[in-house]
Amino acid sequence: MKKYYEAYDERYKTIHEKGYGWFSGERTPIVEETAAKYVPSKSVPVLEIGCGEGRDAIPLLRLGYDVTATDVSAEAIEYCKNRYPEYAECFRTLDCLGGTDPKRYGFIYSVAVVHMLLTDEDRAGFYRFIKEHLSPGGAALICSMGDGTTERSTDAADAFAMAERDHPSGKIKVAGTSLRTVSFESFEKEITQSGLTVVEKGMTDGAPDFPFLMYAIVK
């Protein structure tokens, strides 16, 4: 049985069958900015958790970074491999809550993933995975959808229920997926409770897909 946070796989299937991508394809600027600051060499292994349709992985790969781009959605990974065949070997499926990865990475980044995790246990597992897979001296960028104040959560039981959503192609019914937004105070607290140290934090955006993002750079 699929976990609630795997509902995006169904959303991707629905939109891809119609010949569209779900997201705009616009990169998240803070990813490249953070890589430039914290990755001393482009030979340093980089991991993306939740690459989706390749929005942030492809720009880094084109810049020469050694990126392994992962997603829990097999549909998303297949989409990326087909759309970017020259980088097909850089994409693979991974559930950071239930999967394993023997490697360590000098830089890990994750944009708009942790807000999909509803339970404290799952969110702690997400941070634990990052802590366990960072190389000594490495850094991670975590971006979570939210305005820094609002706290709310959807019901995991509704994640696969079809819901009407806006898309550039028009209104479309897709899996509703999951969402938990937390305040910046809660965001920072759960990070530090995992044993990670916040070295930078603030608000940024990944417009048009994510106009409000909290971010933390951790070690």
C-alpha positions as CSV (number, residue, x, y, z in Angstrom):
1,M,0.0,0.0,0.0
2,K,1.3,3.4,-0.9
3,K,2.2,5.9,1.7
4,Y,0.2,9.2,1.7
5,Y,3.3,11.2,0.6
6,E,3.5,9.1,-2.6
7,A,0.3,10.7,-3.9
8,Y,2.3,13.0,-6.1
9,D,3.1,10.0,-8.2
10,E,-0.6,9.8,-9.2
11,R,-0.7,13.5,-9.8
12,Y,2.3,13.3,-12.2
13,K,0.7,10.3,-14.0
14,T,-2.5,12.3,-14.6
15,I,-0.8,15.4,-16.0
16,H,1.8,13.5,-18.0
17,E,-0.9,11.4,-19.7
18,K,-2.3,14.7,-20.9
19,G,1.0,15.7,-22.4
20,Y,1.9,18.4,-19.8
21,G,4.3,18.9,-16.9
22,W,2.9,19.8,-13.5
23,F,5.4,22.5,-12.7
24,S,6.5,25.5,-14.7
25,G,10.1,24.4,-15.0
26,E,11.4,27.6,-13.5
27,R,14.4,27.0,-11.3
28,T,14.6,27.9,-7.6
29,P,17.4,30.6,-7.5
30,I,18.5,29.9,-4.0
31,V,19.7,26.4,-5.0
32,E,22.4,27.6,-7.4
33,E,23.3,30.5,-5.0
34,T,23.8,28.0,-2.1
35,A,25.7,25.6,-4.2
36,A,28.0,28.3,-5.3
37,K,28.7,29.3,-1.7
38,Y,28.9,25.9,0.0
39,V,30.2,23.5,-2.7
40,P,34.0,24.0,-3.0
41,S,34.4,21.9,-6.1
42,K,32.0,20.6,-8.8
43,S,33.3,17.1,-8.2
44,V,31.7,17.1,-4.7
45,P,28.7,14.7,-4.7
46,V,25.4,16.5,-4.6
47,L,22.0,14.9,-3.7
48,E,18.6,16.3,-4.4
49,I,15.7,14.9,-2.4
50,G,12.5,15.4,-4.3
51,C,13.6,16.4,-7.8
52,G,10.1,16.3,-9.3
53,E,10.3,17.1,-13.0
54,G,14.0,18.2,-12.9
55,R,13.4,21.9,-12.3
56,D,16.5,22.4,-10.1
57,A,18.6,19.4,-11.0
58,I,19.0,20.2,-14.7
59,P,20.5,23.7,-14.2
60,L,23.0,22.3,-11.7
61,L,23.9,19.4,-14.0
62,R,24.4,21.8,-16.9
63,L,26.8,23.8,-14.8
64,G,28.8,20.7,-14.2
65,Y,27.8,19.7,-10.7
66,D,27.9,16.0,-9.8
67,V,24.2,15.7,-9.0
68,T,22.2,12.6,-8.0
69,A,18.5,13.7,-8.4
70,T,16.0,11.5,-6.6
71,D,12.3,11.4,-6.0
72,V,9.9,9.0,-4.4
73,S,7.8,9.1,-7.6
74,A,8.8,6.6,-10.3
75,E,6.7,8.6,-12.7
76,A,8.7,11.7,-12.1
77,I,12.0,9.9,-12.5
78,E,10.9,8.3,-15.8
79,Y,9.7,11.7,-17.0
80,C,13.1,13.3,-16.3
81,K,15.0,10.4,-17.9
82,N,12.9,10.7,-21.1
83,R,13.0,14.5,-21.2
84,Y,16.7,14.8,-20.4
85,P,18.3,11.6,-21.9
86,E,21.8,13.1,-21.7
87,Y,21.4,13.1,-17.9
88,A,19.3,9.9,-17.5
89,E,21.8,8.2,-15.3
90,C,21.6,11.0,-12.8
91,F,18.0,10.4,-11.9
92,R,16.7,7.6,-9.6
93,T,13.9,6.7,-7.3
94,L,14.4,7.0,-3.6
95,D,12.1,7.2,-0.6
96,C,14.2,9.0,2.0
97,L,11.9,7.7,4.7
98,G,12.1,4.1,3.8
99,G,15.0,3.7,1.4
100,T,18.8,3.5,1.8
101,D,21.7,5.2,0.2
102,P,25.3,4.1,1.0
103,K,26.8,7.4,-0.2
104,R,27.6,10.6,1.6
105,Y,27.2,13.9,0.0
106,G,28.9,17.3,0.4
107,F,25.7,19.1,-0.5
108,I,22.1,18.0,-0.1
109,Y,19.2,20.1,-1.1
110,S,15.4,19.7,-1.0
111,V,12.9,22.2,-2.3
112,A,9.2,21.9,-1.3
113,V,9.4,18.4,0.0
114,V,9.2,18.5,3.8
115,H,5.9,20.4,3.7
116,M,4.3,17.3,2.2
117,L,5.2,15.2,5.3
118,L,2.3,15.3,7.8
119,T,3.5,13.4,10.9
120,D,6.2,14.4,13.4
121,E,7.7,11.0,12.9
122,D,8.0,11.4,9.1
123,R,9.4,14.9,9.3
124,A,12.0,13.7,11.9
125,G,12.9,10.9,9.5
126,F,13.4,13.4,6.7
127,Y,15.9,15.4,8.8
128,R,17.6,12.3,10.1
129,F,18.2,11.1,6.5
130,I,19.9,14.4,5.7
131,K,22.0,14.3,8.8
132,E,23.1,10.7,8.1
133,H,24.0,11.3,4.5
134,L,26.0,14.6,4.8
135,S,29.7,14.2,4.4
136,P,31.8,15.8,7.2
137,G,31.8,19.5,6.7
138,G,28.9,19.3,4.2
139,A,25.9,21.5,4.0
140,A,22.2,21.1,3.2
141,L,19.6,23.5,1.9
142,I,16.0,22.8,3.0
143,C,13.1,24.8,1.6
144,S,9.6,24.4,2.9
145,M,6.4,26.0,1.5
146,G,5.0,28.4,4.0
147,D,4.8,32.1,5.0
148,G,6.7,31.6,8.3
149,T,3.5,32.1,10.4
150,T,0.7,29.9,9.2
151,E,0.4,26.4,10.7
152,R,-2.1,23.9,9.1
153,S,-2.3,20.4,7.9
154,T,-4.3,18.3,5.5
155,D,-5.6,14.8,6.3
156,A,-3.4,11.9,5.1
157,A,-6.6,10.0,4.3
158,D,-7.4,12.5,1.5
159,A,-4.0,12.5,-0.2
160,F,-5.1,10.3,-3.1
161,A,-8.6,11.8,-3.4
162,M,-9.1,13.7,-6.7
163,A,-9.3,17.4,-6.3
164,E,-9.7,20.3,-8.8
165,R,-6.5,22.3,-9.2
166,D,-5.4,25.2,-11.4
167,H,-3.0,24.5,-14.2
168,P,-1.8,26.6,-17.1
169,S,-3.9,24.3,-19.4
170,G,-7.0,25.0,-17.3
171,K,-8.8,23.4,-14.3
172,I,-7.9,19.8,-13.9
173,K,-8.7,17.0,-11.4
174,V,-5.6,15.4,-9.8
175,A,-4.6,13.7,-6.6
176,G,-4.9,16.2,-3.8
177,T,-1.6,15.1,-2.2
178,S,-0.6,16.4,1.3
179,L,0.4,19.6,2.9
180,R,1.6,20.7,6.4
181,T,2.9,24.2,6.8
182,V,4.6,25.2,10.1
183,S,5.8,28.5,11.5
184,F,9.4,29.5,11.2
185,E,9.8,28.8,14.9
186,S,8.5,25.3,14.5
187,F,10.6,24.7,11.4
188,E,13.8,25.7,13.1
189,K,12.9,23.7,16.2
190,E,12.4,20.5,14.4
191,I,15.6,20.9,12.5
192,T,17.7,21.5,15.6
193,Q,16.0,18.6,17.4
194,S,17.3,16.3,14.7
195,G,20.9,17.3,15.6
196,L,21.4,19.6,12.6
197,T,22.8,23.1,13.1
198,V,21.2,26.0,11.3
199,V,23.8,28.3,9.8
200,E,21.6,30.5,7.6
201,K,17.8,31.0,7.4
202,G,15.2,33.2,5.9
203,M,12.5,33.6,3.4
204,T,12.9,33.0,-0.4
205,D,10.7,32.0,-3.3
206,G,10.5,29.6,-6.2
207,A,8.0,31.5,-8.2
208,P,5.7,30.8,-9.9
209,D,5.4,27.4,-8.4
210,F,6.2,28.3,-4.8
211,P,5.9,32.0,-4.1
212,F,6.6,31.6,-0.4
213,L,9.4,29.4,0.9
214,M,11.1,29.2,4.2
215,Y,14.7,28.1,4.0
216,A,17.4,26.9,6.3
217,I,21.0,26.0,5.4
218,V,22.2,23.4,7.9
219,K,25.3,21.4,8.8
